[in-house]
Amino acid sequence: QVQLVESGGGLVQAGGSLRLSCTASGGTFSRYFMGWFRQAPGKEREFVGSISWSGGSTRYADSVKGRFTISRDNAKNTVFLQMNSLKPEDTAVYYCAAANRGWGSRRNEYPYWGQGTQVTVSS
């Protein structure tokens, strides 16, 4: 069973940047679609973005498009979320997720989830 561990969260001022990492163990990482989701207090977990097996294709939620970039390094079993021009409304726990088929925006497409990492953006 695939295990995912996120890292890189923290406190940053509005307009700043953070780079999140998610490292996988178990399974063959290169065969998994990878997604990022986030959940703010009192809100439902929402889709942020996803990336294909090879990293050649990505998709993003409209709320982060143009500011966030997903990439992956299959040799290191790691997927990244580069977050630029951060806004206070980006404050949330960010989760990494993996799927062996599909890479859409629905939570139930991803069987495997990390523990989450907190991102706080101050104004």
N, C-alpha and C positions, 0 to 999 in steps of 0.2 A: 504494500500500500504506500502511495506517495505521501511524503511528509514535506510540508512547506514552512519556511521560516522567513518572516519579513524583518527588515532592519532599515535604519536610516531616518526614522521619524524624529521629530523634535519641535522646538519652538522657533519660529522665524517671523520677521516683520513682513507686513504686506509689501508686495513687490519683490520679495526675495525668492530664493530658489532652494529646493531640496531634491535629493536623489534617493529614492527608495530602492532597495534590493530585495529579492526573494530568491532564496536558494532551496533547491529541491533535492531530496534524497529518496532512493527507491525508484524503481521503474526506469524507463528510458526517457530522459527529459526531452530529447529532441522530437519525440513523437507526441508530445502534449501541446495542445493549444493552451495559452496562458492568458488569464484575465486579471484585471485590477478592479476592485470594488471599494466603496467607502460607505461609512455609516456615521452620521452625526447624531448627537444625543436627541432622543425623541423622534428620530426619523428612520425610515426604512433604508436598508442597505441598497445602494444604487450603483449601477454600472459606471465605470470610469473609462476603461479601454481594454482592448485585447490584441493579441498578436498570434500569427499563424506559426506552424511548426518551424519553418525555416527563418522566420522573421521578415519575410518579404512583404507581408501585408499586415496592416494595422487598422483598427477602427476605434473611434472615440465618441464619448458622449458630447453633445453640443456644448455643454457647460465648461468643458475643458479643452475643446478643440482649439488648436493654435497655441496653447500654453503648455500642455503636457505631451510627452513623447515616451512611447514604450519601445524598448529594445530587448534583445536577448542574446546571451552568449551560451550556446549549447555546450561548448567545451567546458564551461564552468558551472553548468546546471543552474544558471541564474537568469532571471528576468529583471529588468530595471524599469522604474518609472521616474523620468526626469520631469520635475514640476517647476516651471518658471512663472514669473508674474503672479505669484500667489496672492490670493484674496482671503479675507477673513471667512467668507463662506466656504472656503476649501477645508476648513477645520473639521476633522473627522478622524475616526480610526480607519486606516487603509488596510485592505485585505488582498492578499494574493490568492489566486485560485487556478486550478488545473483541470483540463478536460481532455479525454482521448478522442472525442469527436465533437465537432461544433465549436464555435468561438463567438457566440452571440452575446447579447446583453442580458440574458435571463439567468438568474442565480441558479436555477435548477439544471442548467446545462453543465455545471461544474461540480463534479463529485468531491474534489479535494480542496481544502481550504487551509490557509495559514492562521496563526493566532491573532494577527493584526498588529499594526504599529501606529501610535498616535502622532498625528500632525496637527499642530496648533499654529494658526496664523494670527498675529496680533495687528491691531490697527494703530 
